[in-house]
Amino acid sequence: MASRCPGHRTSSRPQGHAVLYCPFPGENQNTEAAPSDGAKCSSHWHIWINVAHTDERCHSVPAEVAAVVPQDPALLIGSTLTATCSVSSDLGLHASQLFWTLNGRRLPSATYSVVGPTALAVTLPRLSGSRQPSGDNLVCHSGGGHVLAGSCLYVGMPPEKPVNLTCWSRNTKDLTCKWVPGGQGETFIRTKYTLKYRLRWYGREKECEPRGTAEPYSCYIHRDLALFTPYEIWVEASNQLGSATSDVITLDILDVVTTDPPADVRVSRVGELDDQLTVRWSSPPALKDFLFQAKYQIRYRLEDSTDWKVVDDVGNETSCRLAGLRPDTVYFVQVRCNPVGIFGSRKTGIWSEWSNPTAASTPRSERLLSASCDPKSGELNAALRRELKQFFGWVREHAAGCGGVSIKLYDQWRVWLQKSHKTRNQVGEDDLS
């Protein structure tokens, strides 16, 4: 069948022959155009002889007239390689007219050895890891710079056992798994990682299909998952130098469920109390039809700070009051959810991402308006005793018959106290005017 080398040209040979030079794809026929560091390695660079000088097409299967051995070897870092370029005597080239390049750079002649009239060898000691996963370009050239043949060198390390395999399911609809390459992670040559899984007792082995947008060392299973049945999951790593398999983990989808962050997070003031804010939110809508006991966490920070304070003991409530805050200060608040015990699972769930920050400010403190300096510790104790005396007096007057003192009652007194301070301040200002 007729074939044509892209960008070929004819060189004069003995009568009745023509030589088609096939350069590296997309390059010119000279040494400067030889494959560079960024070029994908290809060993299919050959010269073909035509038996009809007047016809540029090949009417029969062409004969390879130059070759490099070994072809596309996989080598450990630190290895020494000796490669040989042999050319057909029909080319009329002597071994002394040949030279080598590695990734587009000419190799020194001191590394060459003539092993025959038409064969030139090169020795590369203590090889470093390949500069690109597709391999390094080792190319044999004629004296005029034409590419004769080449080989891809894959220099690297076999993969080590993948570690830290973890998986989670968002709302029980899918499964995402991530892992960490073993050792230092770098193998220098293309290494394939395959996530495999099966139902523990009777399922057939399946492979997770990688998606182009996925993070490295992760895989996403988006369909055909079974509930109430444990899975066995593991990762296999392989390249041309070896393979390794992670430990097998066993899990039930219901035991590794996470969910979307809580929705509709709202932060509001507590009346006129200057040191408190109330946070309210809604349960994740994707789990509204599931039987589960949620846990929530809240974190908050000052507007001009990066340090978050976490409230752990929120429980299953969908509201919480933050106390002990600074008056007249903007706070950012976030909430996250842990769906515990979905359909009776006894495993601790996985925390969701934090909700988007919601901002609110505490009221301005009226008591701070008349302050000119920080009171000493003795003055603070005296002020505290006065406030407690006022509080219990207020309780006897306004809450007669109550069996106990509640937070709500204390809040009512704080509001009354702030109003009293405000009234006194206004009276004092009127007297001064």
C-alpha positions in Angstrom: 0.0 0.0 0.0 1.4 3.4 -0.9 2.7 5.5 2.0 4.3 8.9 2.3 6.5 10.4 5.0 5.2 13.9 6.0 7.8 16.5 5.1 10.0 14.0 3.2 12.6 14.9 0.7 14.7 12.8 -1.7 18.4 12.4 -1.5 20.5 11.2 -4.4 21.5 7.6 -4.1 22.9 5.0 -6.5 20.9 4.8 -9.7 17.5 3.1 -9.2 17.2 4.1 -5.5 15.7 7.0 -3.6 15.8 7.7 0.1 12.9 9.4 2.0 14.0 11.1 5.2 11.2 11.2 7.8 11.9 14.0 10.3 10.5 14.2 13.8 6.8 15.1 13.5 6.3 18.8 13.1 10.1 19.6 12.9 12.6 20.4 10.2 15.3 18.1 9.0 18.3 19.5 11.0 19.9 19.1 14.4 18.3 22.3 15.7 14.9 20.8 15.1 15.6 17.6 16.9 13.2 16.8 19.7 13.6 19.1 22.7 12.9 18.8 26.4 9.2 19.6 25.9 8.6 17.3 22.9 6.7 14.1 23.4 8.9 11.2 22.9 8.4 9.0 19.8 10.6 6.3 18.6 9.0 6.0 15.1 11.6 8.1 13.3 13.0 6.0 10.4 14.2 6.4 6.8 12.6 4.3 4.1 14.1 3.4 0.8 12.0 3.5 -2.4 13.0 1.2 -5.2 11.7 3.6 -7.9 13.7 6.8 -8.1 11.1 8.6 -10.2 8.1 7.8 -7.8 7.9 9.4 -4.3 5.4 6.8 -3.1 6.2 3.4 -1.6 4.7 0.7 -3.7 5.7 -2.1 -1.3 6.3 -2.5 2.4 9.3 -0.2 3.0 12.5 -1.6 4.6 13.8 0.0 7.8 17.3 1.3 7.1 18.2 2.6 10.6 17.4 1.5 14.1 18.4 2.1 17.7 18.6 -0.7 20.2 17.5 -1.1 22.9 14.2 0.3 21.8 12.2 2.3 24.5 13.9 0.8 27.6 12.6 1.3 31.1 15.5 1.9 33.5 16.0 2.6 37.2 17.5 5.9 38.2 21.3 5.6 38.4 21.5 2.9 35.7 24.0 3.0 32.9 22.8 2.6 29.3 24.6 1.7 26.1 22.6 2.2 23.0 23.6 1.4 19.4 22.5 3.0 16.2 22.8 0.7 13.1 22.2 2.1 9.6 21.8 0.2 6.4 24.8 0.0 4.1 22.5 1.3 1.4 22.8 4.8 2.9 26.5 5.0 2.3 27.1 6.3 5.8 30.0 5.3 8.0 29.6 5.1 11.8 32.1 8.0 12.2 29.6 10.3 10.4 26.8 9.7 12.9 26.1 11.5 16.2 23.6 11.4 19.1 21.3 13.9 20.8 19.4 13.5 24.1 16.3 15.7 24.4 17.6 17.9 21.6 21.1 18.4 22.9 24.1 16.9 21.2 26.0 14.3 23.3 29.8 14.6 23.6 31.8 12.4 21.3 33.7 11.1 24.3 30.6 9.0 25.0 30.7 7.3 21.6 32.2 4.1 20.4 32.3 2.7 16.9 31.2 -1.0 17.0 31.1 -1.5 13.3 31.4 0.2 9.9 27.7 1.3 10.1 27.0 1.1 13.9 27.7 3.8 16.5 27.2 3.2 20.2 26.7 5.8 23.0 27.1 5.1 26.8 25.1 7.2 29.3 26.3 6.6 32.9 24.3 7.2 36.1 21.0 8.2 34.4 18.8 10.8 36.1 15.0 10.6 36.2 13.3 11.4 32.9 12.5 15.0 32.4 9.0 14.3 31.2 6.6 11.4 31.9 6.5 10.4 28.2 10.2 9.6 28.2 13.4 11.2 27.1 14.3 11.5 23.4 17.5 9.6 22.5 18.1 10.2 18.7 20.6 9.1 16.2 21.5 11.6 13.4 23.5 11.5 10.1 26.4 13.9 9.7 24.1 16.4 8.0 21.8 16.5 11.0 19.0 14.3 9.6 17.1 12.2 12.1 17.8 8.5 11.4 16.2 6.7 14.3 15.4 7.1 17.9 14.4 5.5 21.2 12.4 6.7 24.2 14.2 6.3 27.5 12.0 5.8 30.6 14.2 6.5 33.6 12.5 6.4 37.0 11.4 4.4 40.0 8.8 1.8 40.5 5.8 3.0 42.4 5.5 2.5 46.1 2.4 1.3 48.0 -0.2 4.1 48.0 -1.2 5.2 51.5 -3.9 7.1 53.4 -6.8 5.9 51.3 -10.0 7.6 52.5 -13.5 7.8 51.1 -16.7 9.8 51.7 -20.2 10.0 50.3 -22.0 13.2 49.7 -25.7 12.7 50.8 -25.4 8.9 50.1 -25.5 9.6 46.3 -21.9 9.0 45.3 -18.4 8.1 46.6 -15.2 10.0 46.4 -11.8 8.5 47.4 -8.4 10.1 47.8 -5.0 8.7 48.5 -1.4 9.6 48.8 1.4 8.1 46.6 3.8 6.0 48.6 7.3 7.2 49.5 8.2 10.6 48.0 5.5 10.1 45.3 7.8 11.0 42.4 8.5 8.2 40.0 9.7 10.4 37.0 7.8 8.3 34.5 4.1 8.0 33.8 2.5 6.0 36.6 -1.1 4.9 36.5 -3.2 4.8 39.6 -6.4 2.7 39.5 -9.1 2.8 42.2 -10.8 -0.6 42.4 -13.8 -1.7 44.5 -16.3 -4.6 45.0 -19.1 -5.6 47.2 -17.5 -7.5 50.1 -19.0 -11.0 49.7 -20.4 -11.4 46.3 -19.5 -8.5 44.0 -17.3 -8.5 41.0 -14.3 -6.2 40.8 -14.9 -2.8 39.3 -12.7 0.1 38.4 -13.4 3.7 39.0 -13.4 5.7 35.8 -11.1 8.7 36.1 -12.6 12.1 35.2 -10.5 14.8 33.5 -11.5 17.4 36.1 -10.7 15.3 39.2 -8.0 16.2 41.6 -4.8 14.1 41.3 -4.8 10.9 43.3 -8.5 10.8 43.6 -11.5 9.2 41.9 -15.2 9.8 41.9 -17.8 7.0 41.6 -21.1 8.6 40.7 -23.6 5.8 40.1 -24.6 2.2 40.9 -23.7 2.2 44.6 -25.4 -0.1 47.1 -26.5 0.9 50.6 -26.5 -1.4 53.7 -23.7 -3.5 52.1 -19.9 -3.1 52.8 -17.5 -2.4 50.0 -13.8 -3.4 49.7 -11.8 -0.6 48.2 -8.1 -0.4 47.2 -5.7 1.4 44.8 -3.2 -0.1 42.4 -0.2 1.8 41.1 1.8 0.6 38.1 4.4 1.8 35.6 7.0 0.2 33.4 9.2 -0.6 36.3 6.8 -2.3 38.6 3.5 -2.1 40.6 2.2 -1.7 44.1 -1.1 -2.1 45.9 -2.5 -0.2 48.8 -4.1 -1.8 51.9 -7.8 -2.8 51.3 -10.3 -0.7 53.3 -13.8 -1.9 54.1 -16.7 0.5 54.5 -20.4 1.0 54.3 -21.6 4.0 52.3 -23.9 5.0 55.3 -20.9 5.1 57.6 -19.0 7.7 55.5 -21.7 10.2 54.7 -21.1 13.9 54.6 -23.5 16.6 53.5 -23.8 20.1 52.2 -23.3 22.9 54.7 -26.3 24.0 56.7 -28.5 26.3 54.8 -30.0 29.8 55.5 -27.5 30.8 58.3 -28.8 34.0 60.0 -27.1 36.0 62.7 -29.0 38.6 64.7 -28.8 40.7 67.9 -30.3 39.7 71.2 -32.5 42.7 72.0 -30.2 45.5 73.3 -27.7 43.1 74.9 -24.3 44.4 73.7 -22.3 41.1 74.2 -24.5 38.5 72.5 -25.6 37.3 69.1 -28.1 34.6 68.1 -27.2 32.2 65.3 -30.0 30.2 63.5 -29.8 27.8 60.5 -31.7 25.1 58.7 -30.8 21.4 58.3 -29.1 20.4 55.0 -32.0 20.0 52.6 -30.5 17.0 50.8 -31.0 14.9 54.0 -34.5 15.9 54.8 -35.9 12.5 54.0 -33.3 10.6 56.0 -33.5 9.4 59.6 -30.5 10.8 61.3 -29.3 12.7 64.3 -27.2 15.7 63.2 -24.4 17.4 65.1 -23.5 21.0 64.5 -20.5 23.2 65.1 -20.2 27.0 65.0 -17.1 29.1 64.6 -16.8 32.9 64.7 -14.2 35.5 64.5 -13.7 39.3 64.7 -13.9 41.2 61.4 -10.2 42.2 61.5 -8.9 38.8 62.8 -8.1 35.4 61.2 -8.4 33.5 64.4 -11.6 31.4 64.7 -13.2 30.4 67.9 -15.2 27.1 67.8 -18.3 26.2 69.7 -18.5 22.4 69.9 -21.4 21.7 72.2 -24.2 22.8 69.9 -25.7 19.3 69.6 -28.8 18.8 67.4 -30.1 22.3 67.8 -30.5 24.6 64.9 -29.9 27.8 66.9 -27.3 29.0 69.4 -26.5 32.1 71.4 -23.0 33.4 71.4 -22.2 35.3 74.6 -19.2 37.2 76.0 -18.7 39.1 72.8 -17.3 42.6 72.4 -19.8 45.5 72.1 -20.1 47.4 68.9 -18.1 44.8 67.0 -18.6 43.0 63.7 -18.4 39.2 63.8 -18.3 36.6 61.0 -20.0 33.3 61.8 -20.0 29.9 60.0 -21.8 26.6 60.7 -21.1 23.0 59.6 -23.0 19.7 60.0 -22.1 16.1 60.9 -24.9 13.7 59.9 -24.7 11.0 62.6 -26.6 7.7 62.6 -28.2 7.8 59.1 -30.5 4.8 58.9 -29.2 3.6 62.2 -25.4 3.7 61.3 -23.3 3.5 64.5 -20.3 5.3 62.9 -19.4 8.9 63.4 -20.2 10.9 60.3 -18.0 13.2 58.4 -18.1 17.0 58.9 -19.4 19.0 56.0 -17.7 22.1 54.7 -18.3 25.3 56.6 -21.2 27.5 55.4 -20.4 30.8 53.8 -19.6 33.5 56.4 -22.5 35.5 57.7 -21.7 38.9 59.3 -23.5 40.8 62.1 -22.5 43.4 64.7 -23.2 43.6 68.4 -24.9 46.8 69.8 -22.9 49.7 71.0 -22.5 49.7 74.8 -24.0 52.6 76.7 -21.8 51.9 79.7 -18.7 52.5 77.7 -19.7 56.1 76.8 -18.7 57.5 80.2 -15.6 55.4 80.7 -12.3 57.3 80.6 -9.8 54.6 81.7 -9.7 50.9 82.6 -10.7 50.3 86.3 -8.3 48.6 88.6 -9.0 45.0 89.7 -10.4 46.1 93.1 -12.8 48.5 91.3 -13.9 45.6 89.0 -14.7 43.4 92.0 -16.7 46.2 93.7 -18.6 46.8 90.5 -19.4 43.1 90.2 -20.7 43.1 93.8 -22.9 46.1 93.1 -24.3 44.5 89.9 -25.2 41.3 91.7 -26.8 43.2 94.5 -28.9 45.1 92.0 -29.8 41.9 90.1 -31.1 40.1 93.2 -33.0 43.2 94.3 -34.6 43.5 90.8 -35.5 39.8 91.0 -37.4 40.3 94.3 -39.3 43.2 92.8 -40.1 41.9 89.4 -40.1 38.1 89.7 -41.8 37.3 93.0 -42.8 33.7 93.3 -40.2 32.4 90.8 -38.6 29.2 92.0 -35.3 29.7 90.2 -33.2 32.2 88.3 -33.1 31.5 84.5 -30.9 32.9 81.7 -34.0 34.5 80.2 -34.6 36.3 83.5 -31.0 37.4 83.7 -31.3 38.8 80.1 -34.4 40.8 81.1 -32.5 42.3 83.9 -29.5 43.2 81.6 -31.9 45.0 79.3 -33.4 46.9 82.2 -29.9 47.8 83.6 -28.8 49.1 80.2 -31.9 51.3 79.9 -31.3 52.6 83.5 -27.7 53.5 82.5 -29.0 55.3 79.4 -31.6 57.2 81.3 -29.0 58.3 83.9 -26.6 59.4 81.2 -29.3 61.5 79.5 -30.3 63.1 82.9 -26.6 64.0 83.5 -26.3 65.6 80.1 -29.5 67.6 80.7 -28.1 68.9 84.1 -24.8 69.9 82.5 -26.6 71.8 79.8 
